[in-house]
Amino acid sequence: MQLSSKVVKDVLVIKVDSKRIDAAGAIHLKDQFRDLTMDFEGRVLMDLQNVEFMDSSGLGAMVSALKILDNRKLELADLQPAVAKVFALTRMDKVFVLFDTVEDALEDTKGQGADAA
């Protein structure tokens, strides 16, 4: 499991550079996420464009990442259909702030998500 990051418009964009988030990579994701966000206090956006598969361990890693942020939101962008389905079926799409694309997220200056009116 490899994550890369960059700051764009005061938003820490963390890209998952793996096709799968499963039991084998979940612990690494949490550890790397913690390291990347430790000294960052602004908005955090995770780019899931490359992720084609996520199991319950991967979903658990996302929840752990959200907890690492304490009282901040974890924004997610560019979910592939199979991954979006996991979030919808588990109703985690109501817990996380979701965006269709990274660009949409960066244009949303308040981090409201795609469902905000």
C-alpha positions as CSV (number, residue, x, y, z in Angstrom):
1,M,0.0,0.0,0.0
2,Q,1.5,3.3,-1.1
3,L,0.1,6.8,-0.5
4,S,1.4,10.0,-2.0
5,S,0.5,13.5,-1.0
6,K,0.6,17.1,-2.0
7,V,-1.0,20.4,-0.7
8,V,-3.3,22.1,-3.2
9,K,-5.2,25.2,-2.2
10,D,-4.5,24.6,1.5
11,V,-6.0,21.1,1.2
12,L,-3.8,18.0,1.8
13,V,-4.6,15.7,-1.1
14,I,-3.6,12.1,-0.3
15,K,-3.7,9.7,-3.3
16,V,-3.9,6.0,-2.8
17,D,-1.5,4.5,-5.3
18,S,-2.9,1.0,-5.1
19,K,-5.8,-0.9,-6.8
20,R,-6.9,-2.6,-3.6
21,I,-7.6,-1.6,0.0
22,D,-7.9,-4.9,1.8
23,A,-6.6,-6.7,4.9
24,A,-3.1,-6.8,3.5
25,G,-2.9,-3.1,3.0
26,A,-5.2,-1.7,5.7
27,I,-2.6,-1.4,8.5
28,H,-0.1,0.3,6.1
29,L,-2.8,2.7,5.0
30,K,-3.6,3.7,8.6
31,D,0.1,4.1,9.5
32,Q,1.0,6.2,6.4
33,F,-2.2,8.3,6.8
34,R,-1.2,9.1,10.4
35,D,2.3,10.1,9.3
36,L,1.0,12.3,6.5
37,T,-1.6,14.1,8.5
38,M,0.2,14.4,11.8
39,D,1.4,18.0,11.4
40,F,-1.4,19.2,9.0
41,E,-4.4,21.0,10.5
42,G,-6.4,21.9,7.3
43,R,-8.8,19.9,5.1
44,V,-7.8,16.4,4.1
45,L,-8.9,14.9,0.9
46,M,-8.2,11.3,-0.1
47,D,-8.1,10.6,-3.8
48,L,-9.4,7.0,-4.5
49,Q,-9.2,7.1,-8.3
50,N,-6.9,4.1,-8.5
51,V,-8.8,1.9,-6.0
52,E,-10.9,-0.7,-7.8
53,F,-11.6,-2.9,-4.8
54,M,-12.2,-2.3,-1.1
55,D,-13.3,-4.9,1.5
56,S,-14.4,-4.5,5.1
57,S,-10.8,-4.2,6.2
58,G,-10.3,-1.3,3.8
59,L,-13.5,0.3,5.0
60,G,-12.3,-0.1,8.6
61,A,-9.0,1.6,7.6
62,M,-11.0,4.5,6.3
63,V,-12.9,4.8,9.6
64,S,-9.6,4.6,11.4
65,A,-8.2,7.4,9.2
66,L,-11.3,9.5,10.0
67,K,-10.7,9.0,13.7
68,I,-7.0,10.0,13.3
69,L,-8.3,13.4,12.1
70,D,-10.2,13.7,15.5
71,N,-13.0,16.3,14.9
72,R,-12.2,17.0,11.2
73,K,-13.9,15.5,8.3
74,L,-12.2,13.1,5.9
75,E,-13.2,14.0,2.3
76,L,-13.0,11.3,-0.3
77,A,-13.0,11.8,-4.1
78,D,-13.1,9.9,-7.3
79,L,-14.6,6.6,-6.0
80,Q,-14.8,3.9,-8.6
81,P,-18.2,2.2,-8.9
82,A,-17.3,-0.9,-6.8
83,V,-15.9,1.2,-4.0
84,A,-18.8,3.7,-4.1
85,K,-21.1,0.7,-3.7
86,V,-19.3,-0.5,-0.6
87,F,-19.8,3.0,0.9
88,A,-23.5,3.1,-0.1
89,L,-24.3,-0.4,1.2
90,T,-22.8,0.3,4.5
91,R,-24.2,3.8,4.7
92,M,-20.7,5.2,5.1
93,D,-21.5,7.6,2.3
94,K,-23.3,9.5,5.1
95,V,-20.3,9.6,7.3
96,F,-17.7,10.7,4.9
97,V,-17.7,13.8,2.7
98,L,-17.8,12.5,-0.9
99,F,-16.9,14.3,-4.2
100,D,-17.1,13.1,-7.7
101,T,-13.6,14.3,-8.5
102,V,-10.6,15.9,-6.8
103,E,-11.2,19.0,-8.8
104,D,-14.8,19.3,-7.4
105,A,-13.5,18.9,-3.9
106,L,-10.9,21.6,-4.4
107,E,-13.5,24.0,-5.8
108,D,-15.7,23.4,-2.7
109,T,-14.0,25.8,-0.3
110,K,-16.0,24.6,2.7
111,G,-15.7,20.8,2.1
112,Q,-19.4,20.3,2.0
113,G,-19.5,17.4,-0.5
114,A,-21.5,16.5,-3.5
115,D,-24.8,16.3,-1.6
116,A,-24.7,19.8,-0.1
117,A,-27.3,22.2,-1.3
